[in-house]
Amino acid sequence: MTNELLVERRGKVLWLTLNRPQVHNALNAAVVEALVDAFEAASIDEALRAVVLTGAGERSFCSGADLKESAGAMFSSKDGANPIAEVLRSIEACDRPVIARINGSVLAGGIGLVAACDLAYAAEHAKFGLPEVRVGLFPMMVAAKLLPVMDLRRLQEMAYLGEGFTAATAEACGLITRCVPSAELDTVLSAALAALDQGSPAAIQAGKQALRTMRDMDGRDRLAFAERAIADLSDTAEAREGRAAFAEKRKPWWVD
């Protein structure tokens, strides 16, 4: 594991910190590989309740691919896959909720990381931008993640003009969950983690998988899938415990 990605377990939460502040926490090959490994490991760790992804320092969350270090290597590997796309897939495939703690600027592929996360909380001073056109590129993968959640006209403006926008705009666009004063970022994050801990781990895991599956279905198939999914979920041990706890007016006991 590279020291350019800090991996720290805090109780039931895994913290992943991009640790390249000198280059605005840009992604290189080593960091990308370490991220994929970390998310895959988190997915099978049943003691974990969530993963927090953040950046070292207060200036930057992530500025996307490190263009100076890796040149074009970050856009296509020897087998034709895109390394950053593999990170986005690993975030989505992770069976634990992944929360972006946005402590500074988010550019280019960094926005892709945020879009792939389940929840995203940003300090209000954080700046966002898709400046790829200014270096001869286009935010292809970021657009793939943003198209389902953002107005097309707004996305086109951001991608074509390459100009920055605020955390408040990111919230209004649906890119992030909420922007808050910098001093309140960790308080809000802690509250979200505490709320997650009250929910059924099995239900959250099943819900994340279901949302991922239903996203690409049409309305009729989506409802049919949901019917089957809730029937299966309702017969699990945690669902039975939840119903019993509700009837007995007590807190449920989830199996960790």
Stockholm file with secondary structure:
# STOCKHOLM 1.0

chainA/1-256         MTNELLVERRGKVLWLTLNRPQVHNALNAAVVEALVDAFEAASIDEALRAVVLTGAGERSFCSGADLKESAGAMFSSKDGANPIAEVLRSIEACDRPVIARINGSVLAGGIGLVAACDLAYAAEHAKFGLPEVRVGLFPMMVAAKLLPVMDLRRLQEMAYLGEGFTAATAEACGLITRCVPSAELDTVLSAALAALDQGSPAAIQAGKQALRTMRDMDGRDRLAFAERAIADLSDTAEAREGRAAFAEKRKPWWVD
#=GR chainA/1-256 SS CCTTEEEEEETTEEEEEECCGGGTTCBCHHHHHHHHHHHHHHHTCTTCCEEEEEESSSSEEECSBCHHHHGGGGTCCTTSCCHHHHHHHHHHHCSSCEEEEECSEEETHHHHHHHHSSEEEEETTCEEECCGGGGTCCCHHHHHHHTTTSCHHHHHHHHHHCCEEEHHHHHHHTSSSEEECGGGHHHHHHHHHHHHHHSCHHHHHHHHHHHHHHTTSCHHHHHHHHHHHHHHHHTSHHHHHHHHHHHTTSCCCCCC
#=GC SS_cons         CCTTEEEEEETTEEEEEECCGGGTTCBCHHHHHHHHHHHHHHHTCTTCCEEEEEESSSSEEECSBCHHHHGGGGTCCTTSCCHHHHHHHHHHHCSSCEEEEECSEEETHHHHHHHHSSEEEEETTCEEECCGGGGTCCCHHHHHHHTTTSCHHHHHHHHHHCCEEEHHHHHHHTSSSEEECGGGHHHHHHHHHHHHHHSCHHHHHHHHHHHHHHTTSCHHHHHHHHHHHHHHHHTSHHHHHHHHHHHTTSCCCCCC
//
